[in-house]
Amino acid sequence: MKKLLSVLMTSIILFPLSMFAQVQTGKGNPGAKEIKQYFVQKIKPELIKQQAKFISVLSDKEIAELENIKKQMKGVRKQMHGKVKPDDRENTRKAHYAAFSEQVKKIIDAHPKERDEYIKTMTEKKEQWEKDIKAIREKYNMPEPKKGFKLLSKVTDPAFILMYDPDRQHKPGHKKHTMNPGGTKAMHKGVYARMLKEPAVVVNPYPAKTTVNIKVTGAKDKNVRVAVFDSKGKEIKKLYDGPSSLALLTFSVDVSKWQPGMYTVNVKLDKRGLSSDLKVTR
């Protein structure tokens, strides 16, 4: 009887301690779920959007080169399995990433305007994401992870966004989420195989002076409405309104006579709404 009481007392003491440990590490904590949702709903779609925007200015030759680099990366990862000691894996991954990153940077350097715009945009978004995630952790009394959120540490690097693979798992959470900047560019397997399926809107160039190209993906078998609004919320141009049998819709808009300023491209895919900024300059 004494032994039974001893076991019960030990269990009563250890149970709350184990629960406390789970809360502190994020396991069993609703905060972990909220961070996962934040990543899926806020961060990942923006990464895919920025990737599509950058890729849309690449030539077919550059896209093919990028695909080849990513294919080599996957091959190296497969070779690592079972051949690299656990203690050496992190450093080995970093070395491989750095080597392939240098190859991608040669493609990026041919597009300085898009490179600089990306860095500026993502630096601002990274700061906001870090603030939001920190607020979630504080809300649920979650400790800061020792190594932080690795993916966020890379988002301001243009090489990262071109190498980014949405189909690879990133903590917290994972859901296949891909899209295609499409247009007249060649559809290369491995880079864009499933990209047309995801709803997204890409506006290029940004800013625009004479003509702007608007691409909408994920439109197949949906009722679609695409329109441009000015800064006061007034619709100034309707581009599409009706059912679509195509996954990709592309529009070329003459903005040479538009007033300089900010506009918004609003897209409706059934009940889902999407939007993207459109800037006109002279």
PyMOL commands that set and color helices and strands:
alter all, ss='L'
color gray80, all
select helices_A, chain A and resi 2-25+30-55+60-80+86-108+112-139+150-153+158-163+195-197
alter helices_A, ss='H'
color red, helices_A
select strands_A, chain A and resi 200-204+211-217+222-229+235-244+248-254+261-269+272-280
alter strands_A, ss='S'
color yellow, strands_A
deselect
rebuild
show_as cartoon
